[in-house]
Amino acid sequence: MPHTAPLVSDSGLVPPRSKVAVLGPGGIGGLLAALLSRAGHRVICIAGEETANTLRRGGIRVCSGQFGDFAAAVEADTVLREPVDLCLVTVKQTSLHAALDRIPPHLLDDGLVLPLLNGIEHLDVLRARYGARRVVPAVVRVESTRSAPGVIEHGSPFLEIDLAVRRKPFDPLASMLTAAGADTRVIPDENAVLWAKLAFLAPFALLTTRYRLPIGEIRAERRKELAALVEETTAVSRACGGPADPAQILARYDAFPSSSRSSMQRDAEAGRPLEIDAIGGAVIRAAERHGVPVPLMKHLLTELEAG
């Protein structure tokens, strides 16, 4: 099939049927791959041999209260072998460097790279490899889990993406993602977008993982520690040009169902590598650059790294 025009072209139009690569079809990548396929786009999932074989045979099955239960056909391979309009990078930070070997840079010369990873430091890696103008800073908010290769359980009543770019020419990308099912906003402040998520995510992920408790029990039993950690992360966010409202973050935690667990906590329970450095380490390094004290964060990371 011939390569289509770039996703965001000089005319600002999105090809009616875009060619999308998804690097890492796990909880988030698998959900988006299935939704984009269902919306009529050609989707190529890039994964390990076992997962790629499974997806070739049966596609992706999604169980979702928001989107319903459905199956979507996708292509799959262990490496990208042709140019694409858009490449979603949805692997864990712990496997990012090895995974990028599956996406040759020259195949994205006319495409965009949309990373949906935790943390903030992956952007420097992607910009160095693919070029700054190709990389679209973004965050995603969703609870979605891969229960088996090609099987996605979407648990949250939302799927939200913020693109940290100026509106033109990225409105077509936002429209494409929204049409597929992801409520997508364009926000012209990279620090605001990235730190709004990291300042919220770090206390939630690290405390639920450290104490092996859902957010309801963290709220009830370790409220002071939770509030103190939020104060630290919002202070770092403020120093980095991001939002800094600890009360707003605590209110969001209070609105969570009591049984909510972080993805890091689920990774710990499953014996998978943890994104401790990508989340907590990134906060500490930013704090050190700006001279912001974060003693509780450092202590918590020491305990987590000690196991």
C-alpha positions as CSV (number, residue, x, y, z in Angstrom):
1,M,0.0,0.0,0.0
2,P,1.5,3.4,-0.9
3,H,2.4,5.8,1.9
4,T,-0.3,8.4,2.6
5,A,0.4,12.1,3.0
6,P,1.8,13.3,6.4
7,L,-0.8,13.2,9.2
8,V,-0.4,16.9,9.7
9,S,0.3,18.3,6.3
10,D,0.7,21.8,5.0
11,S,-3.0,21.9,4.3
12,G,-3.8,20.8,7.9
13,L,-5.8,17.8,6.7
14,V,-5.7,14.3,8.2
15,P,-5.7,11.5,5.7
16,P,-9.1,9.7,5.8
17,R,-7.3,6.5,6.5
18,S,-4.1,7.1,8.3
19,K,-1.3,4.5,8.8
20,V,-0.5,4.2,12.5
21,A,2.2,2.3,14.3
22,V,1.8,1.4,17.9
23,L,5.0,0.5,19.7
24,G,3.9,-1.5,22.8
25,P,0.3,-2.7,22.4
26,G,-0.2,-3.1,26.2
27,G,-2.9,-1.6,28.3
28,I,-2.8,1.9,26.8
29,G,-1.3,1.1,23.4
30,G,-3.6,-1.9,22.8
31,L,-6.7,0.1,23.7
32,L,-5.7,2.9,21.3
33,A,-4.7,0.5,18.6
34,A,-8.1,-1.2,18.8
35,L,-10.0,2.1,18.8
36,L,-8.1,3.5,15.9
37,S,-8.6,0.3,13.9
38,R,-12.3,0.4,14.7
39,A,-12.3,4.1,13.4
40,G,-11.0,2.9,10.1
41,H,-7.3,3.6,10.3
42,R,-4.6,1.1,9.3
43,V,-2.9,0.0,12.5
44,I,0.5,-1.8,12.8
45,C,1.3,-3.0,16.3
46,I,5.1,-3.4,17.0
47,A,5.9,-6.0,19.7
48,G,7.8,-9.1,20.6
49,E,7.4,-12.2,18.5
50,E,4.8,-13.9,20.8
51,T,2.6,-10.9,21.0
52,A,2.9,-10.1,17.3
53,N,1.9,-13.6,16.4
54,T,-1.1,-13.5,18.7
55,L,-2.3,-10.1,17.3
56,R,-1.9,-11.4,13.7
57,R,-4.1,-14.3,14.5
58,G,-6.8,-12.8,16.6
59,G,-6.4,-9.0,16.6
60,I,-7.2,-7.1,19.9
61,R,-10.2,-7.8,22.1
62,V,-11.3,-5.0,24.4
63,C,-13.6,-5.2,27.4
64,S,-14.7,-1.6,28.3
65,G,-17.7,-0.1,30.1
66,Q,-17.1,3.1,28.1
67,F,-16.5,1.6,24.6
68,G,-18.2,-1.7,24.9
69,D,-16.8,-5.2,24.3
70,F,-15.4,-5.5,20.8
71,A,-12.6,-7.0,18.7
72,A,-10.4,-5.1,16.2
73,A,-8.2,-6.5,13.5
74,V,-4.7,-5.1,13.4
75,E,-1.4,-5.9,11.6
76,A,1.6,-6.8,13.8
77,D,5.3,-7.2,13.4
78,T,8.4,-7.2,15.5
79,V,9.9,-4.1,13.7
80,L,8.4,-1.3,11.6
81,R,9.2,-2.0,8.0
82,E,7.4,0.9,6.2
83,P,6.7,4.6,6.6
84,V,3.8,5.6,8.8
85,D,1.9,8.8,9.5
86,L,1.9,8.4,13.3
87,C,3.8,6.3,15.8
88,L,2.3,5.9,19.3
89,V,5.0,5.1,21.8
90,T,3.3,3.3,24.6
91,V,5.9,1.0,26.2
92,K,7.0,1.3,29.8
93,Q,9.9,3.7,30.4
94,T,11.9,0.7,31.7
95,S,11.9,-0.8,28.2
96,L,12.0,2.3,26.1
97,H,15.6,2.2,24.9
98,A,15.4,-1.4,23.7
99,A,12.0,-0.9,22.1
100,L,13.1,2.1,20.0
101,D,15.3,-0.3,18.0
102,R,12.1,-1.6,16.5
103,I,11.3,1.8,15.0
104,P,13.9,3.0,12.4
105,P,14.0,6.8,12.4
106,H,13.9,7.1,8.6
107,L,10.5,5.5,8.5
108,L,9.1,8.5,10.4
109,D,10.6,11.2,8.2
110,D,7.0,12.2,7.2
111,G,5.3,11.2,10.4
112,L,4.8,12.1,14.0
113,V,5.8,10.4,17.2
114,L,3.2,10.6,20.0
115,P,4.7,9.3,23.3
116,L,2.2,8.3,26.0
117,L,4.6,7.4,28.8
118,N,4.9,8.2,32.5
119,G,7.4,10.8,33.5
120,I,9.0,13.6,31.5
121,E,12.6,12.6,30.6
122,H,11.7,10.3,27.8
123,L,11.0,13.3,25.5
124,D,14.8,14.1,25.4
125,V,15.5,10.5,24.2
126,L,12.8,10.6,21.5
127,R,13.8,14.1,20.3
128,A,17.4,13.1,20.0
129,R,16.4,10.0,18.0
130,Y,13.6,11.2,15.8
131,G,14.0,15.0,15.7
132,A,12.3,17.6,17.9
133,R,9.7,18.6,15.2
134,R,8.4,15.0,14.9
135,V,7.8,14.5,18.6
136,V,4.4,15.6,20.1
137,P,4.7,15.9,23.9
138,A,1.5,14.5,25.5
139,V,0.0,12.7,28.5
140,V,-2.8,10.2,28.8
141,R,-5.2,9.6,31.6
142,V,-6.8,6.2,31.7
143,E,-7.0,2.9,33.6
144,S,-6.4,0.2,31.1
145,T,-4.6,-3.2,31.6
146,R,-3.4,-5.9,29.2
147,S,-4.6,-9.1,30.9
148,A,-3.1,-11.3,28.1
149,P,-1.5,-10.6,24.7
150,G,-4.3,-9.0,22.7
151,V,-6.7,-8.8,25.6
152,I,-7.4,-5.3,27.0
153,E,-9.5,-4.5,30.1
154,H,-10.4,-0.8,30.2
155,G,-11.6,0.1,33.7
156,S,-11.9,3.8,33.8
157,P,-15.0,5.7,32.5
158,F,-12.6,8.0,30.6
159,L,-9.8,8.1,28.1
160,E,-8.2,11.5,27.9
161,I,-5.1,12.8,26.1
162,D,-3.5,16.2,26.3
163,L,-1.2,17.3,23.5
164,A,1.3,19.9,24.7
165,V,1.5,21.9,21.5
166,R,0.1,25.0,20.0
167,R,-3.2,24.5,18.3
168,K,-2.2,24.8,14.6
169,P,-1.3,22.5,12.9
170,F,-2.2,19.9,15.5
171,D,-5.9,20.3,15.7
172,P,-6.3,17.5,13.0
173,L,-4.4,15.1,15.2
174,A,-6.6,15.9,18.2
175,S,-9.7,15.5,16.0
176,M,-8.4,12.1,14.8
177,L,-7.8,10.8,18.3
178,T,-11.1,12.2,19.6
179,A,-13.0,10.7,16.8
180,A,-11.5,7.3,17.7
181,G,-12.7,7.7,21.3
182,A,-9.9,9.5,23.2
183,D,-11.1,12.9,24.5
184,T,-8.1,15.0,23.3
185,R,-7.2,18.5,24.1
186,V,-4.5,20.8,22.7
187,I,-2.7,22.8,25.3
188,P,0.2,25.2,24.4
189,D,2.2,24.7,27.5
190,E,4.5,21.6,27.7
191,N,5.5,22.1,31.4
192,A,1.9,22.6,32.5
193,V,0.8,19.4,30.7
194,L,3.6,17.2,31.8
195,W,3.9,18.4,35.4
196,A,0.1,18.4,35.9
197,K,0.3,14.6,35.5
198,L,3.6,13.9,37.2
199,A,2.8,15.9,40.3
200,F,-0.4,13.9,40.6
201,L,0.9,10.5,39.6
202,A,4.1,10.4,41.7
203,P,2.4,10.3,45.2
204,F,-0.3,8.0,44.0
205,A,2.0,5.5,42.4
206,L,4.7,5.5,45.0
207,L,2.6,5.3,48.1
208,T,0.2,2.6,46.8
209,T,3.2,0.6,45.7
210,R,5.3,1.1,48.9
211,Y,2.4,0.1,51.2
212,R,0.7,-2.3,48.9
213,L,-2.6,-0.6,49.6
214,P,-5.4,0.9,47.3
215,I,-5.9,4.6,47.4
216,G,-8.8,4.4,49.8
217,E,-6.6,2.9,52.5
218,I,-3.8,5.3,51.8
219,R,-6.3,8.2,52.2
220,A,-7.5,6.8,55.5
221,E,-4.3,5.5,57.1
222,R,-1.6,7.7,55.7
223,R,-3.3,11.0,55.0
224,K,-0.5,13.1,56.4
225,E,2.2,11.3,54.4
226,L,0.1,11.6,51.3
227,A,-0.5,15.4,51.8
228,A,3.2,16.0,52.6
229,L,4.3,14.2,49.4
230,V,1.8,16.2,47.3
231,E,3.3,19.4,48.8
232,E,6.7,18.3,47.7
233,T,5.7,17.3,44.1
234,T,3.7,20.5,43.6
235,A,6.6,22.6,44.9
236,V,8.8,21.0,42.2
237,S,6.1,21.5,39.6
238,R,5.9,25.2,40.5
239,A,9.6,25.5,40.1
240,C,9.4,23.9,36.7
241,G,6.7,26.1,35.4
242,G,3.8,23.7,36.0
243,P,0.6,23.9,38.1
244,A,1.0,23.9,41.9
245,D,-2.3,23.4,43.7
246,P,-1.9,20.6,46.3
247,A,-5.6,20.9,47.4
248,Q,-6.8,20.2,43.9
249,I,-4.6,17.0,43.7
250,L,-5.9,15.8,47.1
251,A,-9.4,16.4,46.0
252,R,-8.8,14.2,42.9
253,Y,-7.5,11.4,45.1
254,D,-10.6,11.8,47.3
255,A,-12.8,11.4,44.3
256,F,-11.2,8.1,43.3
257,P,-13.0,4.8,44.1
258,S,-11.5,3.4,47.3
259,S,-10.3,0.3,45.5
260,S,-8.2,2.2,42.9
261,R,-4.7,1.0,42.5
262,S,-1.8,2.5,40.5
263,S,-0.3,0.8,37.5
264,M,3.0,0.7,39.3
265,Q,1.3,-1.2,42.1
266,R,-0.2,-3.7,39.7
267,D,3.3,-4.1,38.1
268,A,4.8,-4.8,41.5
269,E,2.1,-7.4,42.2
270,A,2.9,-9.1,38.9
271,G,6.6,-9.0,39.4
272,R,7.2,-6.7,36.5
273,P,9.9,-3.9,36.4
274,L,8.8,-0.7,38.1
275,E,9.0,2.8,36.8
276,I,10.3,4.1,40.1
277,D,13.1,6.1,38.5
278,A,11.0,7.5,35.6
279,I,8.4,8.8,38.1
280,G,10.1,9.4,41.5
281,G,13.6,9.8,40.1
282,A,12.5,12.4,37.6
283,V,10.9,14.5,40.4
284,I,14.0,14.3,42.5
285,R,16.3,15.3,39.7
286,A,14.1,18.2,38.8
287,A,14.0,19.2,42.5
288,E,17.8,19.2,42.7
289,R,18.1,21.3,39.6
290,H,15.9,24.0,41.1
291,G,17.0,23.6,44.7
292,V,13.6,22.4,46.0
293,P,13.9,20.1,49.1
294,V,12.1,16.7,48.7
295,P,13.2,14.7,51.8
296,L,10.0,12.5,51.9
297,M,10.3,11.6,48.2
298,K,13.9,10.6,48.6
299,H,13.1,8.5,51.6
300,L,10.2,6.8,49.8
301,L,12.4,6.0,46.8
302,T,15.1,4.5,49.0
303,E,12.6,2.2,50.6
304,L,11.1,1.2,47.3
305,E,14.4,0.5,45.7
306,A,15.4,-1.6,48.7
307,G,12.4,-3.8,48.0
